[in-house]
Amino acid sequence: MIEKILTVSTANISKQTAEWLEEQAKLSDKGTMDVSVYEKSGDGWFIPVNERVFTDEIKSGQSIPVEFFDVYNYAVTHHCPWMMIAREADVIEELPQYEW
């Protein structure tokens, strides 16, 4: 089967969100994360996308960065079961951009 993957530039997230993703990847190894995140060798992350993953409890918490929701919802809207956030990826103009 061939699946779609949303490829997003790290310019579409803030430095703080990148740090949060690093932490989520470490927590994913232990099974204690808010969102499953898998480190991409060297410069990014792979994230499975499921529109039901964010419960109201998680959404109301302060731990998940707002721009991560923007990117995640973009993937959900475009029916992508995976997303990759990487430095070498193209910037998505429809999403906010951050310099860091």
Secondary structure, 3 states (H helix, E strand, C coil): CCCCEEEEEHHHCCHHHHHHHHHHHHHHHHCCCCCCCEEECCCEEEEECCCCCCCHHHHHCCCCCHHHHHHHHHHHHCCCCEEEEECCCCCCCCCCCCCC
